[in-house]
Amino acid sequence: MFVYRSNFPNIRFVVLVVWITLLPVCAFAEENHHRFYFMEVGVQGGASYYVGELASHVFMSVGETYGAQLRYKIDPRWAIQLKGQRQRVINKEYNVDNSMWHVDVVGEYNFFQLGLDEYNIHMRSLTPYMFLGVGATVYEDSLIMKDFFKCVAVYLPVGIGLKWKIAERWQLQLAWQHNVYLWNGDGLEGSEAFDNLHEMNGINIMNNDVTSTLTVGVVFEFGHKERTCLLCDDMTNDYGI
């Protein structure tokens, strides 16, 4: 009796050979992939300006600002940031030097995926980004004044920036932030004596002062997520080898 024998090897043998061949490739790719870190901590500093009763236009009253930030990255494009920052309202003519402490919670969106992964063509080491959130300001003079709630303001922080990933765990960030005050934002000078001093009330729809900051930050990434070779895992699960 004639028996037909296939010239093709057993399918399990083929899968085994392919799997063994790909193991070094997967290991090499795993070692050379830069890890994705989902947490960031950093510091920032720069210049700030204020527009209100003592400053009628931008850059008329410039002071310093500095602070710290903590960021949780949902993925290479989306993140949530918690930031604390100190800003000064200065006017030498009226002997005003009032400090404000800002606390922001914002959502961020990167225009490109930020990373150094040479195996992902979508990753970029440089990306612009934008952010929007909610924040609160406490005037430093509230420690002296009796009515604490007169020295607390609520605002919307909105801004744009640029992130540059200079190493696997390090970034440089440039950010411009504009604070749109929604409540109690017409007394950033810290004194009722300057309220509507130059009859500027009504220059914006909410009758509030304006603050903005331009900062440069240094950020360190931590809390990495391990990458896996999905091809190897799929082959192992499908064929049990």
Backbone hydrogen bonds, N-H to C=O, Kabsch-Sander energy under -0.5 kcal/mol:
donor,donor_aa,acceptor,acceptor_aa,energy
4,Y,2,F,-0.5
6,S,4,Y,-0.5
14,V,10,N,-1.8
15,V,11,I,-2.3
16,L,12,R,-2.2
17,V,13,F,-2.3
18,V,14,V,-2.5
19,W,15,V,-2.6
20,I,16,L,-2.5
21,T,17,V,-2.1
22,L,18,V,-2.1
23,L,19,W,-1.2
25,V,21,T,-0.5
26,C,22,L,-2.8
27,A,23,L,-2.5
28,F,24,P,-2.6
29,A,25,V,-2.5
30,E,26,C,-2.5
31,E,27,A,-2.2
32,N,28,F,-1.8
33,H,29,A,-1.1
36,F,225,K,-0.8
37,Y,35,R,-0.7
38,F,36,F,-0.5
38,F,223,G,-2.1
39,M,222,F,-1.8
40,E,71,R,-2.2
41,V,220,F,-2.4
42,G,69,Q,-2.1
43,V,218,V,-1.7
44,Q,67,G,-2.0
45,G,216,V,-1.8
46,G,65,T,-2.5
47,A,214,L,-1.9
48,S,63,G,-2.7
49,Y,212,S,-2.2
50,Y,61,S,-0.9
51,V,210,V,-2.6
52,G,55,A,-2.0
55,A,52,G,-0.8
60,M,57,H,-1.4
63,G,48,S,-2.3
65,T,46,G,-2.1
66,Y,86,R,-1.6
67,G,44,Q,-2.3
68,A,84,G,-2.0
69,Q,42,G,-2.4
70,L,82,L,-2.7
71,R,40,E,-2.6
72,Y,80,I,-2.9
73,K,38,F,-2.7
73,K,71,R,-0.5
74,I,72,Y,-0.7
74,I,78,W,-1.5
75,D,78,W,-1.6
79,A,108,E,-1.6
80,I,72,Y,-2.6
81,Q,106,V,-2.8
82,L,70,L,-3.2
83,K,104,D,-2.2
84,G,68,A,-2.4
85,Q,102,H,-2.4
86,R,66,Y,-3.2
87,Q,100,M,-2.7
88,R,64,E,-1.1
89,V,98,N,-3.3
90,I,88,R,-0.6
91,N,96,V,-2.5
95,N,92,K,-0.7
96,V,91,N,-2.9
98,N,89,V,-2.3
100,M,87,Q,-3.5
101,W,138,V,-2.4
102,H,85,Q,-3.6
102,H,100,M,-0.6
103,V,136,A,-2.0
104,D,83,K,-2.9
105,V,134,V,-2.3
106,V,81,Q,-2.2
107,G,132,L,-2.7
108,E,79,A,-3.0
109,Y,130,M,-2.3
110,N,77,R,-2.8
111,F,128,P,-2.5
113,Q,122,H,-0.7
114,L,76,P,-1.5
115,G,113,Q,-0.5
115,G,124,R,-2.2
118,E,116,L,-0.8
120,N,117,D,-1.5
121,I,119,Y,-0.6
123,M,120,N,-1.4
124,R,113,Q,-2.9
127,T,163,K,-2.3
129,Y,161,G,-2.0
130,M,109,Y,-1.8
131,F,159,G,-2.2
132,L,107,G,-1.7
133,G,157,P,-1.5
134,V,105,V,-2.2
135,G,155,Y,-2.6
136,A,103,V,-1.9
137,T,153,A,-3.0
138,V,101,W,-1.9
139,Y,151,C,-2.6
140,E,99,S,-3.7
142,S,139,Y,-1.6
143,L,140,E,-1.6
144,I,141,D,-1.7
145,M,141,D,-2.4
148,F,146,K,-1.1
150,K,147,D,-0.9
151,C,148,F,-1.9
152,V,149,F,-0.9
153,A,137,T,-2.3
154,V,183,W,-1.8
155,Y,135,G,-2.3
156,L,180,V,-2.6
158,V,156,L,-0.5
158,V,178,H,-2.3
159,G,131,F,-1.9
160,I,176,W,-1.4
161,G,129,Y,-2.4
162,L,174,L,-2.7
163,K,127,T,-2.9
164,W,172,L,-2.7
165,K,125,S,-3.2
166,I,164,W,-1.0
166,I,170,W,-0.9
167,A,170,W,-1.6
171,Q,219,V,-2.1
172,L,164,W,-2.6
173,Q,217,G,-2.4
174,L,162,L,-2.7
175,A,215,T,-2.3
176,W,160,I,-2.8
177,Q,213,T,-2.6
178,H,158,V,-3.1
179,N,211,T,-2.6
180,V,156,L,-2.5
180,V,178,H,-0.7
181,Y,179,N,-0.8
182,L,154,V,-2.8
183,W,154,V,-1.7
190,G,187,G,-1.9
194,F,191,S,-1.3
195,D,192,E,-1.5
196,N,194,F,-0.5
197,L,194,F,-1.4
199,E,196,N,-1.1
203,I,200,M,-1.5
207,N,204,N,-1.6
209,D,185,G,-3.4
210,V,51,V,-2.4
211,T,179,N,-0.8
212,S,49,Y,-2.0
213,T,177,Q,-2.3
214,L,47,A,-3.0
215,T,175,A,-2.6
216,V,45,G,-2.5
217,G,173,Q,-3.3
218,V,43,V,-2.3
219,V,171,Q,-2.3
220,F,41,V,-3.2
221,E,169,R,-2.6
222,F,39,M,-2.6
225,K,36,F,-2.4
230,L,228,T,-1.1
233,D,229,C,-2.1
234,D,230,L,-2.6
235,M,231,L,-2.1
236,T,232,C,-2.2
237,N,233,D,-2.4
238,D,234,D,-2.4
239,Y,235,M,-2.1
240,G,236,T,-1.7
